[in-house]
Amino acid sequence: MAKKEMDVVKGLDLQRYMGRWYEIASFPSFFQPRNGENTRATYTLNSSEGTVHVLNETWSDGKRSFIEGSAFKADPKSDEAKLKVKFYVPPFLPIIPVTGNYWVLFVDDDYQYALVGEPTRKNLWILSRNTQIDEEIYKQLVERAKEEGYDVSKLHKTPQSDPPPLGEEGPKDTKGIWWIKSIFGK
């Protein structure tokens, strides 16, 4: 039995969608360290080209790993929130762009949490503007994913520390406390 076509957000306001999102839960991905935590994405609109700069970060054993890419509408004429994301994946040489689908299945009216998937249903993300999400909202998003044909038993909650690590800098040490030190300026 063919699964029904997924419902995606129509008329996504890209400007409001920009900024930082914390990964609350996801299907574990090939690209992410298994013990990744504090995973987040930061989106910046490049209005001249109509593309979005994507910065995905995760911390593993106190070390920050990141990958950058760009996102663009799969069909510029459509009002559906179906984006393509192109990442340049090291350490392969020459650098091979890996393109994936990024479908916004749900975003609340205030753009505070989002459910993101893609057509094969092999990837799913629950994102929030904050490091924690209300359990009731989480359950609603999981239920929504289930309705769209996702196997939600594969969802893995991402550990998020509060406060989150600071920005892009910080020694690549393995103690996992460099960001606490940086908060106190030591």
Backbone as numpy.savetxt, mean C-alpha at the origin, in Angstrom:
# Nx Ny Nz CAx CAy CAz Cx Cy Cz
-17.31 -21.92 -12.16 -18.16 -20.72 -12.16 -17.27 -19.47 -12.16
-17.48 -18.63 -13.14 -16.66 -17.41 -13.24 -17.04 -16.45 -12.12
-16.02 -15.85 -11.52 -16.29 -14.87 -10.47 -16.79 -13.59 -11.12
-17.66 -12.90 -10.39 -18.21 -11.67 -10.96 -17.11 -10.60 -11.07
-17.33 -9.68 -11.97 -16.41 -8.55 -12.14 -16.34 -7.77 -10.83
-15.13 -7.38 -10.44 -14.99 -6.65 -9.19 -15.53 -5.24 -9.30
-16.14 -4.79 -8.21 -16.59 -3.40 -8.14 -15.41 -2.54 -7.72
-15.13 -1.51 -8.47 -14.06 -0.59 -8.07 -14.67 0.80 -7.86
-13.92 1.63 -7.14 -14.37 2.99 -6.87 -14.47 3.75 -8.19
-15.52 4.53 -8.32 -15.67 5.40 -9.50 -15.44 6.85 -9.05
-14.75 7.60 -9.90 -14.53 9.01 -9.58 -13.60 9.24 -8.41
-12.55 8.41 -8.27 -11.58 8.59 -7.20 -10.93 9.97 -7.32
-10.91 10.71 -6.21 -10.26 12.02 -6.19 -8.78 11.78 -5.87
-7.97 11.74 -6.93 -6.55 11.41 -6.75 -5.85 12.35 -5.79
-6.21 13.63 -5.88 -5.60 14.64 -5.01 -5.80 14.27 -3.54
-7.02 13.86 -3.20 -7.33 13.50 -1.81 -6.71 12.16 -1.43
-6.45 11.32 -2.42 -5.89 9.99 -2.15 -4.39 10.06 -1.89
-3.77 11.17 -2.27 -2.32 11.31 -2.11 -1.94 11.35 -0.63
-0.64 11.19 -0.37 -0.14 11.24 1.00 0.24 9.86 1.49
0.33 9.72 2.79 0.82 8.48 3.38 -0.32 7.58 3.83
-0.17 6.30 3.51 -1.11 5.26 3.94 -0.31 4.17 4.66
-0.85 3.70 5.77 -0.22 2.60 6.50 -0.91 1.29 6.14
-0.11 0.25 5.96 -0.66 -1.06 5.63 -1.13 -1.73 6.93
-2.44 -1.95 7.02 -3.01 -2.58 8.20 -2.96 -4.10 8.05
-3.23 -4.56 6.83 -3.18 -6.00 6.55 -3.00 -6.18 5.05
-2.46 -7.35 4.68 -2.28 -7.62 3.25 -2.11 -9.12 3.05
-2.18 -9.54 1.79 -1.75 -10.88 1.45 -0.23 -10.78 1.35
0.53 -11.61 2.05 1.99 -11.51 1.99 2.48 -11.52 0.54
3.40 -10.59 0.24 3.84 -10.40 -1.13 5.26 -10.91 -1.32
5.51 -11.34 -2.52 6.81 -11.81 -2.94 7.89 -10.74 -2.72
7.49 -9.47 -2.87 8.48 -8.38 -2.79 8.82 -7.97 -1.37
7.97 -8.33 -0.41 8.17 -7.81 0.94 8.89 -8.81 1.82
9.75 -8.31 2.71 10.39 -9.22 3.67 9.30 -9.91 4.49
9.51 -11.17 4.81 8.50 -11.94 5.55 8.19 -11.32 6.91
9.23 -10.75 7.54 9.00 -10.20 8.88 8.88 -8.68 8.83
8.40 -8.17 7.68 8.28 -6.72 7.52 7.27 -6.14 8.49
7.58 -4.94 8.97 6.63 -4.24 9.83 6.69 -2.76 9.49
5.72 -2.02 10.02 5.63 -0.58 9.75 5.57 -0.30 8.25
4.97 -1.21 7.51 4.89 -1.04 6.05 3.94 0.10 5.72
4.38 0.95 4.79 3.55 2.10 4.42 3.83 2.51 2.99
2.91 3.27 2.47 3.05 3.78 1.10 2.82 5.28 1.13
3.62 5.99 0.36 3.43 7.44 0.24 3.25 7.77 -1.23
2.16 8.45 -1.54 1.81 8.79 -2.92 1.91 10.29 -3.12
2.56 10.68 -4.20 2.71 12.10 -4.52 2.28 12.32 -5.96
1.37 13.25 -6.16 0.84 13.51 -7.50 1.84 14.32 -8.31
2.09 13.84 -9.52 2.93 14.58 -10.46 1.95 15.16 -11.48
1.41 16.34 -11.15 0.27 16.84 -11.92 0.59 17.12 -13.39
1.85 17.46 -13.69 2.17 17.78 -15.08 1.99 16.55 -15.99
2.28 15.36 -15.42 2.17 14.15 -16.23 0.91 13.35 -15.92
0.22 13.74 -14.84 -0.94 12.97 -14.42 -0.57 11.61 -13.85
0.68 11.47 -13.39 1.11 10.21 -12.79 1.30 10.41 -11.29
1.48 9.31 -10.59 1.66 9.35 -9.14 2.98 8.69 -8.81
3.79 9.38 -8.01 5.03 8.77 -7.54 4.68 7.90 -6.33
5.18 6.67 -6.33 4.87 5.71 -5.28 6.15 5.38 -4.52
6.09 5.48 -3.21 7.21 5.06 -2.36 6.64 4.06 -1.36
7.05 2.80 -1.46 6.64 1.78 -0.51 7.82 1.50 0.40
7.56 1.52 1.71 8.62 1.28 2.68 8.20 0.19 3.64
9.17 -0.58 4.10 8.91 -1.54 5.16 10.18 -1.66 6.00
10.02 -2.02 7.24 11.16 -2.19 8.13 11.26 -3.66 8.51
12.47 -4.17 8.47 12.68 -5.58 8.79 13.97 -5.66 9.60
13.88 -6.18 10.82 15.05 -6.21 11.73 15.67 -4.83 11.87
14.85 -3.82 11.93 15.34 -2.45 12.12 15.88 -1.79 10.88
15.92 -2.51 9.77 16.44 -1.92 8.53 15.29 -1.51 7.63
15.43 -0.36 7.03 14.40 0.12 6.11 14.67 -0.40 4.71
13.66 -1.01 4.10 13.78 -1.34 2.67 12.68 -0.56 1.97
12.94 -0.18 0.75 11.93 0.57 0.03 11.99 0.26 -1.45
10.90 0.58 -2.11 10.85 0.43 -3.55 10.05 1.61 -4.07
10.49 2.17 -5.20 9.79 3.32 -5.75 9.23 2.97 -7.12
8.20 3.66 -7.48 7.59 3.41 -8.78 6.68 4.55 -9.16
5.93 4.33 -10.23 4.95 5.34 -10.60 3.65 4.65 -10.98
2.57 5.35 -10.70 1.24 4.81 -10.98 0.55 5.72 -11.98
-0.30 5.11 -12.78 -1.05 5.89 -13.77 -2.36 5.17 -14.05
-3.35 5.90 -14.53 -4.64 5.28 -14.80 -4.50 4.30 -15.96
-5.07 3.11 -15.78 -5.00 2.09 -16.84 -5.70 2.60 -18.10
-6.82 3.28 -17.92 -7.55 3.87 -19.04 -7.90 5.30 -18.69
-7.17 6.27 -19.26 -7.35 7.68 -18.89 -8.79 8.17 -19.09
-9.54 7.50 -19.96 -10.91 7.97 -20.23 -11.93 7.41 -19.25
-11.53 6.39 -18.49 -12.47 5.75 -17.57 -12.49 6.49 -16.23
-13.66 6.46 -15.55 -13.71 7.08 -14.21 -13.49 6.02 -13.13
-13.13 4.79 -13.54 -12.88 3.73 -12.57 -11.48 3.86 -11.98
-11.37 3.53 -10.68 -10.08 3.64 -9.99 -9.24 2.40 -10.25
-8.90 2.20 -11.52 -8.02 1.08 -11.90 -6.71 1.69 -12.35
-5.69 1.49 -11.54 -4.38 2.07 -11.85 -3.40 0.96 -12.18
-2.36 1.34 -12.88 -1.21 0.46 -13.11 -0.07 1.06 -12.30
0.71 0.19 -11.67 1.88 0.66 -10.92 3.10 -0.01 -11.52
4.07 0.81 -11.85 5.31 0.28 -12.43 6.43 0.50 -11.42
7.05 -0.60 -10.99 8.18 -0.53 -10.06 9.45 -0.90 -10.81
10.52 -0.24 -10.42 11.83 -0.61 -10.97 12.50 -1.46 -9.92
12.62 -2.74 -10.21 13.01 -3.67 -9.17 14.51 -3.96 -9.22
15.25 -3.45 -8.22 16.61 -3.95 -8.06 16.48 -5.32 -7.41
17.45 -6.15 -7.30 18.81 -5.99 -7.78 19.03 -6.59 -9.16
17.95 -6.79 -9.94 18.14 -7.36 -11.28 18.84 -6.34 -12.17
19.75 -6.80 -12.97 20.40 -5.92 -13.94 20.21 -6.52 -15.32
19.82 -5.80 -16.31 19.40 -4.40 -16.20 18.13 -4.30 -15.37
17.85 -3.11 -14.88 16.68 -2.92 -14.03 15.42 -3.23 -14.83
14.64 -4.14 -14.30 13.44 -4.59 -15.01 12.22 -3.93 -14.40
11.44 -3.23 -15.20 10.21 -2.67 -14.62 9.18 -3.78 -14.43
8.58 -3.80 -13.26 7.53 -4.76 -12.97 6.24 -3.96 -12.87
5.27 -4.30 -13.70 4.02 -3.55 -13.68 2.92 -4.38 -13.07
2.19 -3.77 -12.15 1.09 -4.47 -11.51 -0.17 -3.64 -11.57
-1.27 -4.28 -11.22 -2.54 -3.57 -11.16 -2.81 -3.11 -9.75
-3.45 -1.97 -9.64 -3.78 -1.38 -8.34 -5.21 -0.88 -8.48
-6.16 -1.67 -7.97 -7.57 -1.31 -8.08 -8.09 -0.89 -6.72
-8.58 0.33 -6.63 -9.16 0.79 -5.37 -10.60 0.28 -5.31
-10.82 -0.69 -4.41 -12.14 -1.32 -4.31 -13.07 -0.54 -3.40
-12.47 0.17 -2.45 -13.29 0.97 -1.54 -12.42 2.04 -0.90
-12.98 3.22 -0.75 -12.36 4.26 0.08 -13.51 4.98 0.76
-13.33 5.31 2.04 -14.44 5.97 2.73 -14.54 7.43 2.28
-15.62 8.08 2.64 -15.86 9.46 2.18 -14.78 10.43 2.61
-14.15 10.15 3.76 -13.12 11.06 4.27 -11.71 10.66 3.83
-11.62 9.61 3.01 -10.31 9.14 2.53 -9.39 8.81 3.70
-9.94 8.05 4.67 -9.16 7.66 5.84 -8.75 6.18 5.80
-9.50 5.36 5.06 -9.10 3.96 4.89 -9.54 3.47 3.53
-8.81 2.47 3.05 -9.05 2.01 1.68 -8.81 0.51 1.59
-9.49 -0.08 0.62 -9.31 -1.49 0.30 -8.81 -1.53 -1.13
-7.65 -2.17 -1.34 -7.02 -2.17 -2.66 -6.76 -3.61 -3.08
-7.11 -3.91 -4.32 -6.88 -5.26 -4.83 -6.43 -5.21 -6.27
-6.57 -6.33 -6.96 -6.24 -6.38 -8.39 -6.96 -7.57 -9.00
-7.04 -7.61 -10.34 -7.96 -8.56 -10.99 -7.74 -10.04 -10.74
-6.50 -10.46 -10.42 -6.30 -11.90 -10.20 -6.71 -12.31 -8.78
-6.96 -11.32 -7.94 -7.32 -11.54 -6.53 -6.20 -12.21 -5.73
-4.97 -12.10 -6.23 -3.83 -12.68 -5.50 -3.21 -11.68 -4.54
-3.56 -10.41 -4.69 -3.03 -9.37 -3.81 -4.17 -8.56 -3.25
-4.03 -8.19 -1.99 -5.06 -7.40 -1.32 -4.39 -6.59 -0.22
-4.82 -5.35 -0.09 -4.27 -4.50 0.96 -5.40 -3.75 1.66
-5.28 -3.65 2.97 -6.15 -2.78 3.75 -5.25 -1.66 4.24
-5.60 -0.43 3.86 -4.75 0.73 4.15 -5.50 1.73 5.03
-4.74 2.45 5.84 -5.35 3.46 6.70 -4.39 4.65 6.82
-4.97 5.81 7.06 -4.14 7.01 7.27 -3.42 6.94 8.61
-3.93 6.11 9.52 -3.32 5.97 10.85 -2.72 4.57 10.98
-1.83 4.42 11.96 -1.17 3.13 12.13 -2.11 2.06 12.68
-3.22 2.48 13.27 -4.20 1.52 13.81 -5.56 1.82 13.19
-6.41 0.80 13.17 -7.74 0.97 12.59 -8.75 0.36 13.54
-9.92 0.97 13.62 -10.99 0.46 14.46 -11.37 -0.95 14.01
-11.51 -1.86 14.96 -11.78 -3.28 14.64 -13.05 -3.45 13.81
-14.04 -2.63 14.10 -15.32 -2.71 13.38 -15.13 -2.35 11.91
-14.35 -1.30 11.66 -14.06 -0.87 10.28 -13.26 -1.96 9.58
-12.28 -2.53 10.30 -11.46 -3.60 9.73 -12.36 -4.76 9.26
-13.29 -5.15 10.13 -14.18 -6.27 9.80 -15.02 -5.95 8.56
-15.48 -4.70 8.47 -16.29 -4.29 7.31 -15.47 -4.38 6.02
-14.20 -3.96 6.08 -13.34 -4.02 4.90 -13.05 -5.46 4.50
-12.84 -6.32 5.50 -12.60 -7.74 5.22 -13.84 -8.35 4.57
-15.00 -8.00 5.10 -16.27 -8.50 4.56 -16.43 -8.05 3.10
-16.07 -6.80 2.85 -16.16 -6.24 1.50 -15.26 -7.03 0.53
-14.05 -7.35 1.00 -13.09 -8.11 0.18 -13.66 -9.50 -0.13
-14.28 -10.09 0.89 -14.88 -11.42 0.73 -15.96 -11.38 -0.35
-16.79 -10.32 -0.31 -17.86 -10.16 -1.31 -17.28 -10.04 -2.72
-16.06 -9.51 -2.81 -15.43 -9.33 -4.12 -14.66 -10.59 -4.55
-14.80 -11.66 -3.79 -14.22 -12.94 -4.20 -12.81 -13.22 -3.70
-12.36 -12.47 -2.70 -11.02 -12.70 -2.15 -11.05 -13.77 -1.06
-9.98 -14.56 -0.99 -9.83 -15.53 0.08 -9.22 -14.80 1.28
-10.08 -14.27 2.12 -9.60 -13.40 3.21 -8.84 -14.16 4.30
-8.83 -15.51 4.22 -8.05 -16.27 5.21 -6.55 -16.01 5.01
-6.18 -15.50 3.82 -4.75 -15.23 3.55 -4.29 -13.88 4.08
-5.24 -13.08 4.60 -4.88 -11.75 5.11 -3.95 -11.88 6.32
-2.90 -11.08 6.30 -1.91 -11.09 7.37 -1.83 -9.67 7.91
-2.06 -9.51 9.22 -1.99 -8.15 9.79 -0.54 -7.70 9.87
-0.32 -6.46 9.51 1.03 -5.90 9.50 1.30 -5.19 10.82
2.34 -5.59 11.55 2.64 -4.88 12.81 3.01 -3.43 12.52
2.38 -2.51 13.23 2.67 -1.08 13.09 3.01 -0.54 14.46
4.14 0.18 14.56 4.47 0.76 15.86 3.88 2.17 15.93
3.61 2.58 17.15 3.03 3.89 17.38 3.92 4.61 18.38
4.62 5.69 18.06 4.58 6.35 16.75 5.36 5.56 15.70
5.01 5.79 14.43 5.72 5.10 13.35 7.16 5.59 13.22
7.99 4.84 12.51 9.36 5.32 12.28 9.33 6.67 11.58
10.38 7.43 11.77 10.46 8.72 11.09 10.74 8.50 9.62
11.09 9.58 8.95 11.19 9.55 7.48 12.20 8.60 6.90
12.73 9.02 5.79 13.54 8.15 4.95 14.93 7.89 5.51
15.38 8.76 6.43 16.76 8.62 6.90 16.85 7.59 8.02
18.04 7.50 8.54 18.25 6.60 9.67 19.27 5.55 9.29
20.20 5.26 10.21 21.21 4.26 9.90 20.56 2.92 9.63
21.18 2.15 8.78 20.63 0.83 8.45 21.13 -0.16 9.51
20.83 0.15 10.78 21.32 -0.77 11.80 20.28 -1.85 12.06
20.66 -2.83 12.88 19.76 -3.96 13.08 19.12 -3.88 14.46
19.31 -2.78 15.16 18.77 -2.71 16.51 17.29 -2.34 16.53
16.82 -1.76 15.42 15.41 -1.42 15.37 15.04 -0.27 16.27
16.05 0.44 16.83 15.70 1.54 17.73 16.25 2.87 17.22
16.78 2.87 16.00 17.38 4.12 15.52 16.37 5.24 15.45
15.11 4.88 15.17 14.13 5.96 15.03 13.72 6.53 16.38
13.80 5.67 17.44 13.52 6.18 18.79 14.63 7.15 19.17
15.87 6.74 18.85 17.01 7.62 19.14 16.84 8.95 18.39
16.39 8.85 17.13 16.29 10.08 16.35 15.21 11.00 16.88
14.16 10.42 17.48 13.11 11.26 18.08 13.70 12.10 19.21
14.59 11.47 20.00 15.18 12.17 21.14 16.49 12.86 20.77
16.85 12.79 19.48 18.02 13.52 19.02 19.32 12.97 19.55
19.37 11.69 19.90 20.62 11.12 20.44 21.45 10.48 19.34
